[in-house]
C-alpha cells in the first residue's frame, strides 16, 4: 500500500493543528473521508438530487438508481445473498435498536435469555437492557478472560436452551479484541439462538462475509469506513427479517394504507420509513468502491501492522498500562501513570495529535478494567508508522510535562 | 501551539490543587449531597454542602477526574466556604463568564479560581472546570 498516495486522497489530513501537522489517531470514533466520497455526495446534490421510489421524472429515477445501486455495493461488500437483506439505517445504534424493538420484544418471553459481554459498546447493551425490562427476559453476561478475550468454553457454558439471542461485538472498540464470531455463531445455533454482531469496528477493517460467518444479524456504520455520518446498515437473514416488525411507520415503507389498517412493502423497504438517507447511502457506495480498490485484505494487513507496531512502541514507555490482548484490531487503549487521560489528550492535541479520551461508550468495561477513563489511539489505512512514532514522542513529552507534579 | 502554551492551562496553582486537593472528604453532620458526572468523559463528583442561615458553612467533595475537574472542585469548595448563598451563586456566574473568556469584574474574592482562566482557551476542557460549580449550584438550590 502506498500510504502517501492514500493520504493524498484525504484532504483533511493536510493541515496543521496547533502549529504541528495533524496526526489523526481517532478513526475508531469516526474515519476521515476520501475525495471520491466527498465528490459522490457533491455530485448527487449538484446533479441528481430528488426523492427516491416515487414520481416518474428523470431525476427521481437517477436518485433511485444511485440509492439502490449503493445497496447492491453493500450486498457485495458483505457477501449477502440478496439486496433484500441490506437495510439502510442511521448507523449501528439504529440497526441494533431495530432488532431489539422489531425482533426481540415481540418474539421473546419472560424467562428467555439474551447473552452479551462486558466489552460491548453501550449501543449493544442498552437496547437489550430496555428489552429485558419491558418483557421480563433475562440479560446474561459472558465472563471475560484476564486479557480481555472470550473463551469458547465460557460461551458453551453460558449459552443454553433458554438463550434466544447472543449479541456480541466483532471487534472491541476499547480492548481491540477480535471475537471468534464464527465459532460463537455455531454455538448459538446449536442452542437454537440467533447471533447479532455489532460490526462497527469490524466492517471498516476486515473482509466480512456474512454467509461464511453464518451470523443472523450484522450491524455497522458508514462513517467509520470512509462514508458520511448518518448512514449505516443492518444485514439480516431473510426469514428473520420477514418475521421482524418495522420500527418506524409512515411514508415509503407501506404497501396499502386503509383508514384503520395498513400493509408493508416487501424487504428491505418495509424497514425504511420516511425519505431515506439518500446522499449518505450514495456516499457509502463510493466508500465501498474506494476500499475495494485498495483491497480489504491489504487494509487488514496494514492496520494489523500498525497495531503491532504501536503495541511494541507504546509498551516500551515507562509507567504505561495497555489494555486488551496482544492480538488486536487497529487500536491501542492505554493510560499513563498519574496522568488523567483527558490531560494526556490535551497535551497530545497541543502537538497536533488527535486521540480519544474518556469511557468510549463502554462504562461496564471501564468498571471491569477498574478505571474511570482511558486514552485510545486508533488507526486506519491513511495512518503510517511515523504517526505512531509521533504519538510515542508526544506521550514522552506528556510524561515529562506532568512528571514534576507527582514527585 | 507548543507545549509551553499548555502552561496557560496547567498553571502551577492548578497542579497544586490537583496534587493536594483541599476539602476532599465528607461533611460531618447534616448536609446536602449532590452527585454529578460528565457523561461524555466519565468525570464524577460527590459534593456535600452544609448550609445554615443562608451561609455555606462547609463544602467537601469526593470524585474522580482529570486535573482540571478535580482542581476546580478543590478551588470551588475553598471559595464558597463561609459565603452567603447568593454570593456563592454569584461566583458561579462569574466563573461561567470566565469560561466564556469574558473579562472579570467582581468585588468578590475569587482567590485561586482565577488561575483557571486559561481553560477558556481550551473549549474541550470547559466542561471539566464547570462540573463542581454546577454541583454546587444544584446543592444550594436544593437546600433553599
Interface residues (C-beta under 8 A of the other chain):
Chain A: X18 X19 X340 X341 X342 X343 X346 X347 X349 X350 X351 X357 X358 X359 X363 X366 X372 X373 X397 X401 X405 X406
Chain B: X1 X2 X3 X5 X6 X9 X10 X15 X18 X19 X40 X41 X42 X43 X44 X64 X65 X66 X67 X68 X122 X124 X125 X128
